[in-house]
Amino acid sequence: MFTDHTLILINVACIGFLLIMLIVLAAATRMKSGATWAAMIMVTTTVPVYLANLTRDLASDYFILFLYPSITLNTLCFPSFWFFTRSRYDKSFRLVARDLLHLVLPLVSLISHIVYYVPLTAEQIEAERAFMEAGSENLPAIINDVIVFGGFFVYVTFIYLYIRKRKKFLQDNYSDSEYIETKWIPRLLSVFFVLFFVVLVAYVINPRTDAWLIPILNVIAMAYLVYCVVFHSTTAYINRLSDTPAVAVKHEKTPSLPRQQMKEICERALNYLASSGAYTNPDFSLAMLSVETAISPRNLSYSLNDYLKKSFFDLINEMRVEEAQKRLRSRSNNFTIDSIAVDCGFRSRSSFYTAFRKVEGMTPSQWLKSILSDLQKVEQN
């Protein structure tokens, strides 16, 4: 489809863009952002593949040199994203011995390539290269493709189920409004997985599209990652969570409480929040509310969700929005919307606007404008 010269330009440009964006992200975040690690996964598991494809297409003597790193690293792409996701959503996550099981299939791919290619002479390797360039696949290539594309479906399922489970846990236990900003993670993964599915379809139609389509789509994913970092730069929220989990959710049965008891629990919690104003603390958590009200975190969470039909996260942010509305109604000249947001417990303008829009269906500016308009009408009458 493309000339050799065009393929070289496409791959060199894509590799250059990926490396520059990785360096920019690493420098900007000082390697403390999850976005940098996501970028590293994209680069380290794909750039060797681009180099191997280039050497294959150009009949280079370096084909074997790049072959082994490429097949080893591309099979680690989805296990890496699995570990990345868990580390972003769970501060206490650490690799353990059983996690090494994720390396079994990548090792199978590597061993199959070593067993297949090492005994070959230079002439036989060149014949294999030409065979693959013609659009055919040899045995180790088929094994590698099955592992990579099979891993796509398996790990996508694992990752989304984990995010869904972890999201509920965070909403039930933490009030930090910047939790909303972590939405960039599943969005980035969604973009990456959609692009990978496009690669899968194109690969089935014509395996040699991997020489140009994959680099271009990976650049798109990297560009979206940079966008996420620019517009959602507050995702360090997860790292600020307490080292002690708010609720021990594992191996605990869901409590069964009488409705009257749930009502009393909710009233006690609401009375404390209203009188203390603790909800304006951006780091306020279910564990802190549990200590102050002498109610177990498990019963608190269950009562809020079952009786009030609200997660702890939603309850606290609704109270913050109500407090912000009171201050906005004061019509004082000594405030700004941003300062009110901070005073009410929101860490950023974007998280405040998101929570406010969820409650009122409009932005704070639009709401304030409508309130002032109504007040003017009342005063005129």
Secondary structure, DSSP 4 states (H G I P E B T S, - for coil): ---HHHHHHHHHHHHHHHHHHHHHHHHHHTT-SHHHHHHHHHHHTTHHHHHHHHHHHTT-TTHHHHHHHHHHHHTTHHHHHHHHHHHHH-TT----GGGGGGGHHHHHHHHHHHHHHTT--HHHHHHHHHHHHTT---HHHHHHHHHHHHHHHHHHHHHHHHHHHHHHHHHHHB--GGGGGGGHHHHHHHHHHHHHHHHHHHHHH-GGGGGTHHHHHHHHHHHHHHHHHHH-TTGGGGGGS-SS-SS--TT-PPP---HHHHHHHHHHHHHHHHHH-GGGSTT-BHHHHHHHHT--HHHHHHHHHHTS---HHHHHHHHHHHHHHHHHHT--SS--HHHHHHHTT-SSHHHHHHHHHHHHSS-HHHHHHHHHHHHHHHHH-
